[in-house]
Amino acid sequence: MIAASVSLSAQQKGDFSVGGALGVGGGSITNKWSTTAGGQTDSDKESYPSTTNFMLAPTFSYFVIDNLELSAGLEYDMTKNYTGKGSDNKNRFGFQHIAMGVIGAHYYIPLIADILYYTPGVEFGFGGGSSISQNYDGSKTTEKVPFVFAFNADLGKVEFKATDNIGVFANLLSLSVATVTYKEEDNTLDAVYKDSYTAFGANFNYGITLGVKYYF
């Protein structure tokens, strides 16, 4: 009976879908401080935007066997960081724009037959982009990002089948590794500067992430 239930609720070999995900995250930070001297306390506070993230990822998926989905698509990520106030007392920001090609694999485990699935999997991304900083004096500095590699292990991804053709998914927990290489050219000194960093993360996803798929 259990085997029959799993078979009936599985995503079938040959099924394919198109869709994508849209993610937005952000907020604000308030910093308060006070000084007490001679029995008198002076206090003040400052508020500024926290990191803002925007993500758009159209995807095509195909089930090579029952329950096993392979996917390929594109992903655009924009990150906006507060860097301080400029000489005109206006907020200054740094922007990072990344575009990647992404491939992935997910396995569908039915939790509620034909309605709710647990879909753990992995994704690999390769691409590049640019980083733009607003300087103190109002000028801008642009660095090339010629190489980006990203790996995600989707450990908390679930999908709700609203109808036979429509699926809505969300990822609640992921492990991630990202390697980014920056490149800046100084024509005056005939020099090229490169800087690379690797980031590891294990976190609950934050912000608002919506994913929708249409099955054929």
ZADONU-577654 format. One line per 5 residues: number of its first residue (from 1); for each residue x, y, z of N, C-alpha, C, O. Coordinates in pm, whole numbers, plus 32768, in hexadecimal, padded with zeros to 4 digits. Layout:
REM residues N
NUM	X/Y/Z/X/Y/Z/X/Y/Z/X/Y/Z ~ ...
REM end
This chain:
REM residues 216
1	8053/7F87/8000/8000/8000/8000/8057/807E/8000/8039/80DF/7FBA ~ 80C4/807C/8051/811E/80F0/8055/815F/8105/7FCD/8167/8175/7F9C ~ 818E/8096/7F8F/81CE/80A0/7F0C/816C/80D5/7EA4/8192/8126/7E4F ~ 80F1/80AA/7EA9/808D/80D8/7E4A/8071/816C/7E5D/8061/81B6/7DFB ~ 806C/8199/7EDA/8053/8226/7EF7/80C2/827E/7EC0/80A7/82E7/7E86
6	8140/8253/7ED3/81B2/82A0/7EA1/81AE/82A7/7E09/81C8/8310/7DCF ~ 818E/8236/7DC8/818B/8231/7D37/8120/828E/7CFF/8138/82D4/7C9C ~ 80AA/828F/7D3C/803D/82E2/7D0A/8058/8376/7D1C/8028/83C7/7CCD ~ 80A5/839B/7D81/80BA/8429/7D9F/813D/845E/7D67/8160/84D2/7D7E ~ 8187/8409/7D1D/820A/8432/7CEB/81FC/848D/7C72/8199/8487/7C2A
11	8263/84E2/7C5D/8270/852B/7BE1/82A7/84C8/7B7A/830D/8488/7B94 ~ 8266/84BD/7B08/8282/8450/7AAC/82F3/846F/7A4B/8309/84E3/7A28 ~ 833A/8406/7A1F/83A0/8413/79B9/8365/8451/793B/82FA/8428/790D ~ 83AC/84B3/7903/837C/84F6/788A/8331/8577/78A3/831E/85C6/7847 ~ 8306/858E/7920/82C5/860E/7940/832C/867F/7939/83A0/866B/795C
16	8302/86F4/790A/835B/8767/790F/830E/87E3/7936/8293/87E5/792D ~ 8355/884A/7960/8315/88C3/7991/8369/893E/7970/83E1/8934/7959 ~ 8328/89AF/796E/836C/8A30/7962/833A/8A88/79D5/82C8/8A7B/7A01 ~ 838F/8ADF/7A04/8368/8B36/7A73/83DF/8B84/7AA5/843B/8BA2/7A59 ~ 83DB/8BA6/7B24/844A/8BF2/7B5C/842C/8C24/7BE7/83C0/8C0F/7C1D
21	8490/8C67/7C1F/8486/8C9A/7CA8/84A5/8D2F/7CAA/84F5/8D60/7C5B ~ 8465/8D75/7D06/847D/8E03/7D1C/8496/8E16/7DB0/8444/8DEF/7E02 ~ 8506/8E53/7DD2/8528/8E67/7E5F/8549/8EF8/7E7D/858E/8F3A/7E2F ~ 8518/8F2A/7EEE/8534/8FB2/7F1A/854E/8FAF/7FB0/8502/8F71/7FFB ~ 85B9/8FF1/7FDD/85D7/8FFA/806C/8610/9082/808D/8655/90BE/803A
26	85F4/90B3/8104/8627/9136/812C/85F0/9160/81B3/85AD/9111/81F7 ~ 860C/91DC/81DA/85DD/920E/825B/862B/9289/8283/865D/92D3/822E ~ 8636/92A0/8305/8680/9313/8337/86C6/92F2/83BA/86A1/9292/83FE ~ 872C/9341/83DC/877A/9330/8456/8779/93B4/84A2/878E/941F/8467 ~ 8760/93AD/8524/8764/9424/8579/87D2/9416/85E1/87D6/93B3/862B
31	882C/9477/85E6/889C/9477/8643/8886/94E5/86AB/8879/955A/8688 ~ 8881/94C0/872A/886D/951F/8796/88E8/9525/87EF/8929/94BF/8805 ~ 890A/959B/8823/897A/95A7/887F/8960/9618/88E2/8910/9672/88C8 ~ 89A3/9611/8953/8992/9678/89BA/8A15/968D/8A04/8A6A/9634/8A0A ~ 8A25/9706/8A3E/8A9B/9729/8A8C/8A6E/976D/8B0D/8A1F/97CA/8B09
36	8AA1/973E/8B7E/8A80/9778/8C00/8AFD/97B6/8C3D/8B61/9771/8C50 ~ 8AF7/9834/8C5B/8B68/987C/8C97/8B34/98EC/8CF0/8ADD/9939/8CC8 ~ 8B6A/98F3/8D69/8B41/995C/8DC6/8AAE/9955/8DEA/8A6F/99BB/8E02 ~ 8A79/98DC/8DED/89EC/98CB/8E11/898C/98EB/8DA0/8912/98EB/8DB5 ~ 89BF/9907/8D2A/8968/9928/8CB8/897D/98C2/8C48/89EF/989E/8C28
41	8910/9894/8C0F/8914/982F/8BA5/88E8/986B/8B20/887D/98A8/8B15 ~ 893C/9858/8ABD/891A/9881/8A34/890D/9802/89DF/895F/97A7/89E7 ~ 88A5/97FE/898E/888E/9788/893B/8867/97B3/88AE/8839/9822/8897 ~ 887C/9757/8851/8859/9771/87C6/8846/96EB/8781/8865/9682/87BA ~ 8813/96ED/8708/8802/9671/86BC/880D/968E/8627/87FB/96FF/85FA
46	882B/9625/85DD/8837/962F/854C/87F6/95B4/850D/880B/9544/853B ~ 87A8/95CB/84A4/8768/955D/845C/8798/955C/83CC/87A9/95C6/838E ~ 87B0/94E5/8396/87DC/94D9/830C/87AD/9452/82D4/878F/93F7/8321 ~ 87A6/9445/8250/8773/93C8/8214/87D2/9354/822C/884C/9365/8229 ~ 879A/92DF/8243/87EB/9266/8248/87FF/9233/81BA/87CD/926F/815A
51	8847/91C5/81AB/8861/918E/8127/87DF/9169/80E1/8788/9129/811B ~ 87D3/9192/8063/875E/9173/8011/8786/910F/7FA6/87EE/911E/7F65 ~ 8734/90A7/7F95/874F/9040/7F31/86D8/9034/7ED2/8664/903B/7EFB ~ 86F7/9021/7E52/8691/9006/7DEE/86C2/8F94/7D97/8735/8F93/7D6C ~ 866A/8F33/7D7C/8691/8EBF/7D2D/8620/8E9A/7CCC/85AB/8E99/7CF2
56	8645/8E7D/7C4F/85E6/8E50/7BE9/8623/8DD9/7BA2/8694/8DE1/7B71 ~ 85D9/8D68/7B9A/8614/8CED/7B64/85AE/8C9D/7B14/8567/8C4B/7B4E ~ 85A5/8CB1/7A8F/8552/8C5B/7A3B/8594/8BD2/7A28/860E/8BCA/7A1B ~ 8544/8B66/7A26/857B/8ADF/7A25/8528/8A82/79CE/84AE/8A8F/79C7 ~ 856A/8A23/798B/852A/89B5/7942/8551/8933/7987/85C5/891F/79A9
61	84EF/88DA/799E/8509/885C/79E6/84D1/87E4/799A/8470/87F0/7950 ~ 8512/8770/79AF/84E9/86F5/796C/8501/867F/79CA/8569/8676/7A0B ~ 849F/8624/79D1/84AC/85AD/7A25/84E8/853B/79D1/84A6/8504/7979 ~ 8566/8519/79EF/85AA/84B0/79A3/857A/8426/79CC/8577/83CA/797A ~ 8554/8417/7A4B/8511/83A0/7A7D/84A7/83CF/7ADF/84A3/8446/7B01
66	8452/8375/7B0D/83ED/839B/7B70/8431/83D9/7BEA/848F/83A0/7C23 ~ 8400/844F/7C12/842D/8495/7C8C/84AE/84E4/7C7C/84C7/853D/7CCD ~ 8501/84C8/7C17/8582/850D/7C0A/8579/8578/7B9D/8566/8559/7B27 ~ 8589/85F5/7BC6/857D/8667/7B6D/8605/86A7/7B54/8650/86C2/7BB2 ~ 8627/86BE/7AD5/869C/870A/7AAE/866E/8791/7A79/8607/879A/7A36
71	86B9/87FB/7A97/868D/8882/7A70/8702/88D2/7A38/8776/88B6/7A56 ~ 86E0/8935/79E7/8743/8992/79B0/86FF/8A1A/79A2/8689/8A23/7980 ~ 874B/8A84/79BC/870F/8B09/79B1/8776/8B76/79C4/87EF/8B5E/79C3 ~ 8743/8BEF/79D4/8794/8C66/79EA/8770/8CA3/7A70/8701/8C90/7AA2 ~ 87CE/8CED/7AAA/87B1/8D31/7B29/87F6/8DB9/7B2C/886C/8DC6/7B0D
76	87A8/8E1E/7B52/87DF/8EA4/7B65/87D3/8EC9/7BF8/8767/8EBE/7C32 ~ 8843/8EF6/7C34/8844/8F1E/7CC0/8878/8FAD/7CCD/88DE/8FD0/7C91 ~ 8832/8FFF/7D1A/885F/9086/7D39/8866/9097/7DD0/8806/907A/7E17 ~ 88DA/90C5/7E01/88ED/90DF/7E8F/8910/9172/7EA3/8967/91A8/7E5F ~ 88CB/91B2/7EFF/88E1/9240/7F1C/8908/924F/7FAE/88BC/922A/8008
81	8981/9287/7FC7/89B5/9297/804F/89C8/932A/8070/89F8/9378/801E ~ 89A2/934F/80EA/89B9/93D7/811A/8A4C/93E6/8140/8A81/9392/818A ~ 8A8F/944F/810F/8B1E/9461/8129/8B3E/94E0/8178/8BB2/94FA/8195 ~ 8AD8/9530/819C/8AF0/95A9/81EA/8AB4/9623/81A8/8A6C/9619/8144 ~ 8AD2/9698/81E0/8A9F/9715/81AA/8B0E/975F/815F/8B83/9758/8185
86	8AE6/97A5/80F5/8B46/97EF/80A6/8B5A/987C/80D8/8B25/98A3/8140 ~ 8BA8/98C8/808B/8BC5/9953/80B1/8B48/99AA/80B2/8B46/9A13/80F2 ~ 8ADF/9980/8069/8A60/99C9/8068/89FF/9995/80D0/898A/99BB/80D1 ~ 8A2E/993B/812A/89DF/9900/8195/8972/98A2/8161/8913/9884/81A9 ~ 897E/9875/80E5/8920/9814/80AE/895C/9787/80B8/89D5/9775/80B7
91	8902/9725/80C1/892F/969A/80CB/897A/966F/804E/8956/9694/7FDE ~ 89E2/9621/8063/8A2E/95E7/7FF5/8A1D/954E/7FFA/8A10/9513/8065 ~ 8A1D/950F/7F83/8A04/947F/7F7A/8A68/943D/7F1C/8AA4/947D/7EC5 ~ 8A77/93BC/7F2F/8AC1/9369/7ED2/8A61/9306/7E93/8A0B/92CE/7ED7 ~ 8A6E/92F0/7E10/8A15/9297/7DC6/8A65/9227/7D86/8ACE/923F/7D4A
96	8A33/91AE/7D92/8A71/913D/7D4D/8A0A/90FB/7CF4/899E/90D5/7D22 ~ 8A2A/90ED/7C73/89D1/90B0/7C11/8A12/9031/7BDD/8A82/9035/7BAA ~ 89CD/8FC0/7BEB/8A03/8F3F/7BC2/899C/8EF7/7B69/8926/8EF0/7B8A ~ 89CB/8EC1/7AF7/8978/8E6F/7AA1/89BA/8DE6/7A92/8A33/8DDE/7A7A ~ 896C/8D7C/7AA1/89A4/8CF4/7A9D/894B/8C97/7A4C/88D2/8CAA/7A41
101	898C/8C32/7A12/8945/8BBE/79E1/8941/8B56/7A50/89A7/8B3E/7A91 ~ 88CD/8B17/7A67/88BC/8ABD/7ADA/8886/8A36/7AAB/8828/8A31/7A5C ~ 88C2/89CA/7ADC/888E/8944/7AC7/8876/8903/7B4F/88BB/8922/7BB0 ~ 8813/88A9/7B56/87F4/886D/7BD7/87AF/87E6/7BCB/8787/87BD/7B5E ~ 87A2/87A4/7C3C/875C/8724/7C44/8713/871E/7CC9/874B/873E/7D32
106	8692/86F4/7CC6/8641/86EA/7D3E/85F2/8667/7D3C/85C6/8639/7CD3 ~ 85E2/862D/7DB2/8596/85B0/7DBF/8514/85CB/7E09/8515/860B/7E73 ~ 84A5/859C/7DD2/8420/85B7/7E09/83F3/8547/7E65/83E5/84D4/7E3B ~ 83DD/8569/7EE4/83AC/850A/7F48/8321/8536/7F73/8313/85A0/7FB1 ~ 82B8/84E7/7F55/8230/8513/7F78/8217/8512/800E/8232/84AF/8053
111	81E5/8582/8040/81BA/858C/80CC/8123/857A/80D7/80F1/8535/8130 ~ 80DB/85B9/807C/804B/85A5/806D/8034/8584/7FDA/8054/85D6/7F83 ~ 7FFE/8510/7FBC/7FF4/84DF/7F33/7FB7/8547/7ED5/7F4A/857A/7EEE ~ 8000/8564/7E69/7FD4/85BF/7DFE/7FC2/8650/7E2B/7F8F/86A1/7DDD ~ 7FEA/8672/7EA6/7FD4/86FB/7ED7/8055/873B/7F08/8076/87AA/7EDC
116	809D/86FA/7F61/8113/8736/7F9F/818B/86D9/7F93/8182/8661/7FB0 ~ 81FE/8712/7F67/8278/86C5/7F53/82ED/8707/7F9B/82F9/8781/7F9F ~ 8343/86B2/7FD2/83C6/86DF/8002/8428/86C7/7F91/8433/8656/7F61 ~ 8472/8730/7F66/84C2/8725/7EEC/8553/8751/7F04/857C/87B8/7ECE ~ 85A0/8708/7F52/862C/872D/7F67/867B/871F/7EE5/8657/86D2/7E8D
121	86E8/876C/7EDB/8739/8763/7E62/87B3/87BD/7E68/87D1/87F8/7ED0 ~ 87F9/87C6/7DF7/8872/8818/7DED/8869/886D/7D70/8826/8849/7D0F ~ 88AF/88E0/7D73/88B6/893A/7D00/8945/8970/7CF2/8988/898C/7D55 ~ 8972/897D/7C75/89F5/89B6/7C56/89E1/8A2C/7BF8/8994/8A25/7B99 ~ 8A2A/8A9A/7C14/8A1F/8B10/7BC0/8AA7/8B45/7B96/8B06/8B43/7BE5
126	8AB1/8B76/7B19/8B2C/8BB0/7AE5/8B09/8C31/7A9C/8AAA/8C35/7A4E ~ 8B56/8C9C/7AB4/8B39/8D18/7A6F/8B98/8D87/7A94/8C0C/8D6E/7AB6 ~ 8B68/8E03/7A8E/8BBA/8E78/7AAC/8B62/8EF3/7AB7/8AE8/8EE8/7AB7 ~ 8BA1/8F68/7AC1/8B54/8FE2/7ACF/8BAB/905A/7AED/8C19/9066/7AB7 ~ 8B79/90B3/7B42/8BC3/912C/7B64/8B9E/915A/7BF0/8B36/9136/7C26
131	8BF7/91AC/7C2A/8BE2/91E7/7CAE/8BF6/927E/7CA2/8C5E/92AB/7C72 ~ 8B93/92CC/7CCF/8B97/935E/7CC3/8B8E/939C/7D4E/8B32/937D/7D9A ~ 8BED/93F4/7D70/8BEF/9437/7DF3/8BDB/94CD/7DE0/8C1B/950A/7D8B ~ 8B83/9507/7E32/8B72/9598/7E35/8BD5/95D0/7E9A/8BCE/95AE/7F10 ~ 8C2F/9626/7E6D/8C99/965A/7EC3/8C6A/96D1/7F17/8BFE/9707/7F01
136	8CBE/96F7/7F77/8C9E/9764/7FD4/8C82/97E6/7F8B/8C2A/9833/7FB4 ~ 8CCB/9800/7F1D/8CBD/987F/7ED4/8C51/987B/7E69/8C40/98DC/7E1F ~ 8C07/980C/7E5F/8B9D/9801/7DFE/8BC4/97B9/7D7F/8B6C/9799/7D2E ~ 8C45/979E/7D69/8C70/9753/7CF3/8C53/96BE/7D07/8C2A/9693/7D72 ~ 8C6A/9670/7C9D/8C50/95E1/7CA3/8CCD/9592/7C78/8D18/95BD/7C21
141	8CDF/951F/7CB8/8D4B/94C4/7C94/8D0F/9440/7C68/8CBD/9406/7CB0 ~ 8D36/9410/7BF3/8D00/9393/7BBD/8D6E/9329/7BB4/8DD9/9342/7B7F ~ 8D51/92B3/7BE9/8DAB/9241/7BE0/8D66/91D2/7B90/8CEF/91BA/7BA1 ~ 8DB1/9191/7B3A/8D7B/911E/7AF2/8D79/90A4/7B4D/8DD0/9093/7BA3 ~ 8D17/9050/7B3A/8D10/8FCE/7B7F/8D12/8F63/7B11/8CA9/8F32/7AE9
146	8D8A/8F3F/7AE1/8D93/8EE6/7A6D/8D6D/8E55/7A89/8D4D/8E0B/7A2C ~ 8D6E/8E2C/7B09/8D50/8D9F/7B26/8D04/8D92/7BAA/8D2C/8DCA/7C10 ~ 8C98/8D47/7BA5/8C4C/8D24/7C1D/8C27/8C90/7C14/8BF6/8C61/7BAD ~ 8C3F/8C48/7C80/8C10/8BBE/7C8D/8BBB/8BB4/7D0A/8BE3/8BE6/7D74 ~ 8B48/8B74/7D00/8AEF/8B66/7D74/8ABA/8AD7/7D7B/8A9A/8A99/7D16
151	8AB2/8AA4/7DF6/8A78/8A21/7E0F/8A13/8A2D/7E81/8A31/8A68/7EE9 ~ 899B/89F6/7E6C/8934/89F5/7ED3/8902/8967/7EEA/88E6/891E/7E8A ~ 88F7/8940/7F66/88B6/88C3/7F8C/882F/88E9/7FC8/8828/891C/8038 ~ 87C4/88CF/7F7D/873D/88F4/7FAA/8708/8888/8008/86D1/8824/7FDA ~ 8718/889C/8089/86F1/8837/80EC/8663/884A/811D/8629/87EF/8158
156	862A/88C1/8107/85A5/88DC/813B/8543/8907/80D0/84E9/8957/80EB ~ 8551/88D2/8058/84FA/88FB/7FEA/847C/88A5/7FE7/8484/882A/7FEC ~ 8409/88E5/7FDE/8388/88A0/7FD5/8339/88DA/7F61/834C/894E/7F3A ~ 82E0/8888/7F29/828C/88B5/7EBA/81FC/888D/7ED2/81DE/881A/7EF4 ~ 81A2/88EC/7EBF/8112/88D6/7ECD/80D3/88D3/7E43/80E0/8932/7DF7
161	808F/8865/7E22/804C/885A/7DA0/7FBE/8891/7DAE/7F64/884C/7DDE ~ 7FAB/890E/7D82/7F27/894D/7D89/7EC6/8908/7D2B/7E51/88F6/7D4D ~ 7EF6/88E2/7CB3/7EA9/8894/7C53/7F09/8830/7C13/7F7E/882B/7C37 ~ 7ED7/87E1/7BB4/7F2F/8782/7B6F/7F9A/87C9/7B20/8004/8790/7B06 ~ 7F82/8846/7AF7/7FDF/8890/7AA2/802C/88FE/7AEA/808D/8932/7AB3
166	8003/8924/7B61/8040/8994/7BA8/8081/8966/7C29/8041/8925/7C7C ~ 8101/8987/7C3B/8148/896B/7CB7/8182/89EA/7CF1/81B6/8A3E/7CA7 ~ 817A/89FA/7D75/81B3/8A6D/7DBC/821B/8A38/7E1E/81FE/89DE/7E6D ~ 8295/8A6E/7E18/82FF/8A37/7E6C/8345/8AA3/7EBE/8341/8B19/7E9D ~ 8387/8A77/7F2A/83D5/8ACE/7F81/8447/8A7E/7FBD/8439/8A06/7FD4
171	84B8/8AC0/7FD6/852B/8A7F/8014/8540/8ABA/809E/855C/8B31/80AB ~ 8534/8A68/8106/8538/8A98/818F/85C3/8A8E/81CE/85E0/8AD4/822E ~ 8618/8A38/8198/869D/8A27/81D2/86FF/89FD/8165/86E1/89A4/8115 ~ 8775/8A3C/8161/87D7/8A1A/80FA/8865/8A28/812F/8880/8A76/818A ~ 88BE/89DA/80F5/894E/89E9/8108/8987/8A22/8087/8960/89F6/801A
176	89E1/8A83/8090/8A11/8AC3/8017/8AA8/8ADD/801E/8AE1/8AF2/8089 ~ 8AE6/8ADB/7FA7/8B72/8AFF/7F94/8B79/8B57/7F18/8B41/8B35/7EB0 ~ 8BBD/8BC9/7F23/8BC9/8C23/7EB1/8C58/8C58/7EA8/8C92/8C83/7F0C ~ 8C8F/8C55/7E30/8D14/8C8D/7E15/8D04/8CFF/7DB2/8CCA/8CEE/7D47 ~ 8D39/8D75/7DD6/8D2B/8DEC/7D82/8DB5/8E28/7D6A/8E04/8E36/7DC7
181	8DD2/8E4B/7CEE/8E50/8E8B/7CCA/8E35/8F16/7C92/8DE8/8F25/7C33 ~ 8E74/8F7C/7CCE/8E67/9007/7C9F/8EE1/902C/7C4C/8F4E/8FF9/7C61 ~ 8ECB/9087/7BEC/8F39/90B4/7B97/8F2A/914A/7B7F/8EBF/9179/7B58 ~ 8F96/9195/7B95/8F97/9226/7B7D/9014/924B/7B2F/9083/9221/7B51 ~ 9002/929B/7AC6/9072/92C5/7A71/9092/9358/7A89/9039/93AD/7A88
186	9112/9376/7A9D/9143/93FF/7AAD/9197/9422/7A32/920C/93FE/7A29 ~ 9157/9469/79D3/919D/948A/7957/9210/94EB/796D/9272/94EB/7921 ~ 9204/953F/79D5/926E/95A0/79F0/92F1/955B/7A17/935C/9581/79E8 ~ 92E6/94F5/7A6C/935C/94AB/7A99/9375/942C/7A47/93D4/93E3/7A61 ~ 931E/9414/79E4/9327/939A/7994/9329/931F/79EE/937D/92C6/79E1
191	92C9/931C/7A4B/92C3/92B0/7AAE/9238/9271/7AAE/91D5/92B1/7A8D ~ 9234/91F2/7AD4/91B7/91A7/7AE3/91B4/916B/7B6F/9211/9126/7B97 ~ 9148/9187/7BB9/913B/9155/7C41/90CD/90EB/7C45/9061/90FE/7C0D ~ 90EB/907B/7C86/9089/9010/7C96/907B/8FED/7D29/90DB/8FF0/7D76 ~ 8FFF/8FCC/7D50/8FE3/8FA8/7DDB/8F79/8F3C/7DDA/8F11/8F4C/7D9A
196	8F91/8ECF/7E22/8F33/8E60/7E26/8F0D/8E41/7EB6/8F5F/8E50/7F11 ~ 8E91/8E14/7EC9/8E69/8DE6/7F4E/8E06/8D73/7F40/8DBF/8D69/7EDC ~ 8E03/8D1E/7FA4/8DA6/8CAD/7FAA/8D54/8CB8/8029/8D89/8CCC/8095 ~ 8CD0/8CAB/8019/8C74/8CB7/808B/8C28/8C35/809E/8BFA/8BF8/803E ~ 8C1C/8C0A/811D/8BCF/8B94/8141/8B57/8BC0/8195/8B63/8C19/81E9
201	8AE4/8B82/817E/8A6E/8BA9/81CB/8A17/8B31/81EC/8A0D/8AD3/819D ~ 89D7/8B36/8260/8975/8AD4/828A/8908/8B21/82D2/8919/8B4A/8345 ~ 8899/8B36/828F/8838/8B94/82C8/87AB/8B77/8297/8795/8B38/8231 ~ 874C/8BAA/82E7/86C2/8BAF/82BB/86B5/8C24/825A/86EA/8C90/8273 ~ 866E/8C0D/81EB/865D/8C78/818A/860F/8CEB/81C9/85B5/8CD5/821A
206	8633/8D66/81A2/85F0/8DDC/81D7/85B5/8E2B/8165/85D1/8E11/80F0 ~ 8561/8E8E/8187/851E/8EDC/8120/84A5/8E90/80EC/8473/8E35/812E ~ 8476/8EB6/8075/8403/8E78/8037/842F/8E30/7FB9/8466/8E6E/7F5E ~ 8419/8DAF/7FB2/843D/8D60/7F3C/83C4/8D13/7F0C/8388/8CC7/7F57 ~ 839F/8D28/7E8D/832E/8CE2/7E52/835E/8C99/7DD6/83A9/8CD1/7D86
211	8333/8C1C/7DC6/8355/8BD0/7D4F/82D9/8B8C/7D17/828A/8B52/7D61 ~ 82C8/8B94/7C94/8253/8B59/7C53/8281/8B09/7BDA/82DB/8B33/7B92 ~ 8243/8A93/7BC3/8267/8A3E/7B53/81E6/8A13/7B0B/817F/89FA/7B4A ~ 81ED/8A0C/7A88/817C/89D9/7A38/81A6/8956/79F8/8208/8951/79AE ~ 815B/88EB/7A15/817B/8865/79E4/8131/8847/7963/80BC/8868/7953
216	817A/8805/7906/813F/87D9/7888/8134/8742/7883/8104/870A/7820
REM end
